[in-house]
Amino acid sequence: MQDAKSVAGRERTAFIELSGISKTFSARDRKSTLAVDGVDLQIGTSEFVSLLGPSGCGKSTLLSMIAGLIQPTAGEVRIDGKPIMAPYTNAGIVFQSDLLLDWRTVIGNVLIQFEMRGLKTEPHRERARALVRSVGLGDFEQKFPWELSGGMRQRVAICRALIHDPPLLLMDEPFGALDALTRAQLQIDLQTIWQTTRKTVVFVTHSIEEAVFLSDRVIVMTPRPGRIRDTIHINLPRPRGLDVRAHPAFTEVLHCVNHLFQDMGVIRA
């Protein structure tokens, strides 16, 4: 591994550009909260980037601004060179909650993407079945969400985000509610999907190990207001198995990130 701490970026085409991004929220009592302040970030095509930081630091807010779900108070978000002024429809989004519809089957939940876009679902049914099979749910196509485990439901949510083959995948704590074993398996599954499809992924997490395991780069954010404290390149070989956690380079990055959070007072020794 090269230096864990990065200086300015890799030679990679910028797909997402955040320039001077700040976001202030106003409450009903007229008090304002500065959630994100002065964020400059470029994310390359096919890059896997994790936003890592304490609760309330603005990670999910940044993700929502990339998606165009909320607008920044200051600064500009661009995707593929175009300013994002409205919801960006050429992205797949996975939240911590799977948000499946309990009255629809697995396939029905995956295909809802097209119904919401006013498109016919039948031409995409075989692709939906292939996606479901690819995440190990081939025998569950006609099951309903209440018949699935938490990890299986989240696999369906990932398929739903990928069914329209978007170039961008936005993931907001997608494995945060799962048990440790299921979470580890889904991390491996997501890595496989990413290596197969080479989509650009922006991944929000509180887990240092998860961020290091999955990412090309980890963006370490400060407590609120969220600013970028450091960017760390993860130069571990892929594909990464669970045994990579015993690699000295993996341990070195964990130590580096933990030191950053101790220095910010997020972790108290």
N, C-alpha and C positions, 0 to 999 in steps of 0.2 A: 504493500500500500504506500502511496505517496503521502505527503503531509496531510494530516487529518483536517487541519484548518485550511480553508481555501482562501486564496486571493481571487481576484476577479476571474471570471468564468472560463468555461470550456469553449472550444470552438464548435459551436452547435447552432444551427439556425434558430433564432428566437421565434417561438410560436405565440407565447403569451408575454406581454409586456405590461408591467405595472409601473407607472411613473408618478412619484410624489403623492401616493395614495394616502388620504386621511379620511376618517369617518367619525362624525359626531352624532350621537343620538340625543334627542330631546325628550324628556319625560313630561308627564302631565303637570307636574309641579314646576315646570319651566326650568328645571335644572338640566344641564347638559353633561353628557359623558363622552369624553374623547376615547373611542375604542381602539382606533388604529391611527398611527401618526407617521407620516413621511416615509412610506414604504416604497422602495424602488426594487424591482425584481424582474428578472427575465428567466423564462423557462423554455427550454429548447424543445424542438419537435422530437417526439418519442421519448422524452425524458421522464423519469419517475422522481418526483420531488415531494418530500414530506414537510408539512408545516408542524413544528413541534414547539410546545410551550405550555405554560400553566393555564388552568381554567380562567376564562375571562380575558385572555390576552388578545383576542381578536382573530384567532385562526379561522373560525367559522364565518366571521364577518368578511374576511378576505376572500374565502371561498365563494361566498354569496355574491360578492362584487365581481369576481371572475365570471360567475354564471350569469351576471346581469340581473340577478334577482333584487338587488338593492344597488343604488348608485352612490359613488363616493361623494363626500362633502367637498373634497379637493383632489386634484389629480385625474389621471386617465388610465383606463384599462383598455388594452388593445389585444385582439386575438387575430392572428394571421394578418396583422397590419391594420385591422379595422377597429375603430373605437366601438366599445360595447355600451350602447345607450338603452338597451332593452334586453329581456331574457334571451340568452344565447341558446338557440334551439338545436345546435349541432354538437351538443354535449350529452353525455350520460351522467346522471347524478345518483349516488348511493348515500343514503343517510344512515345514522345509527339505528333508527327504527326502520324495519323493512317496508312498512306502509303498503303491505299487500291487501287486496280486497278479499275478505274471507268467503264471499259468495262466488268467487271465480276460481277455476282450476289453476294449476301451475302454468299451463300453456296460456290460458286466458289472461293471467296476470302479466305474462311476458309480452303478449301481443297488444296489451292496452295502449302501449306507446303509439301504435298506428291509429287506433280509434281516436285518441286524443288529437291526432294530427289530421283527422278527417279522411284517413286513407283506408283502403280495404285491407283486411288482415290475412285473407286466404293466401295471397302470393308469398307471404312471409312465414307461413306456418312451418314449413320444413326447416327453415333457418332457426326458428324458435325451438323446434325439437332437437336440432343439432346442438344448439347452445346448451339446452337443458341436459342433454347426454354428456356434453363436455365437462360439466361440473358434477357428474356422478348421480344425476337425478333421472336417468332414463326410465326407471321403473315407477316414477312418481308424476308423470305428465298430467294425469287426470285426477290427482289428489288435490284436496283443498288445503289452504294454509293451516287450518286448525289441525290437520293430520300430520304436519311436519314439525321437526325440531327447529330450534332457533337458528342453528347453523344452516339447515336446509332452506329455511325461509330467506336467509340472507343470500344464499346462492341464487335463489330465484330473483331477488332484487338486483343482483349483479347482471344476470341474464337480461332482465328488463332494461337495464341501463345500456346494454351492448347491442340490443336487437337491431337498432337502426344504424349500426356500424359507425358511431361517431368517432372523430379523430381525438376527442378529449373526454377523459373520464375524471369526474370530480367526486371525491369520497370523503365524507365527513364522519369520522369515528365509526366506520362501518362494522368493526369487530369489537367495539367497546363493551357491548352487553353480553358477550359470549364467554363461555368457560374457557379455561386455558388451553385444553387440548383441541377443542373446536377452533379456537382462534389460531393456533399454530397451523392447523391443516388449511384453513382458509388463507393464511398468509402464503403458504406454498402454492395453493390453487391460483391466487391472484398473481403471483410471480409468473406462473406458467401462462396465464392468459395474457399478461403484459408482454412476455417474451414472444408469444405467438403472434399477437396483433400489433405490437409496437405502437400503441397509442400513447399520447401524452397523458400522464396521470399526476393529479395534484391530490395529495392524501393528507388529511388532518388526523392527528393522533396525539394522545398524552403519553404514549408508551415509547420510551427511548429505544428499547430493544426492537420494537416493531418498526420504528422509523429507520433504524440502521439496517435491519434485515432486508427491507423492501427497496430502499431508495438508492438512486444515483447521487442525490444531494439531500441533505437535511437542513432546513432553514430554522434556526433557533430564534424564537421570539421572546421578547422581554415581557414582564408583567404589564398590565394595562397602564398607559396606552401601549398597544402592541407596536413594537418596532423590531427591525431585524437586528439581533445582537451579533449573530455570526452565521456563516454558511459553511457547511462541512461536506466535503466530497467523500463518498463511500467507494473506495477503490478495491472492493472485494470481488473476486471472480464470480461469475454467474454460470449456470444456475446455482443458487445458494440453498443448501440443505440445512436441516436443523443443527448439524454438527459445526456449521460456520460460527456458531456462538462460542465455540471453544478456540477459535482462531485468535492468535495474539493481536491481529489488526482489528478484529471486532472488539476485543477488550479495550484496546487503545482508544477507539472512538467512543465507547461508552464512558471511559474515564474522562475524556475531553468534554463530552456533553454534560456529565454530572458536575464537573468542575465549573462549567459555565453557569449552571443553575445554582450551585452553591455561591458563586461570586455575585449572582443577582439576588441572593436571599430567598430563592424559591425552595431550595433544599437547605435545611440547617443541619450541619454536622453535629 
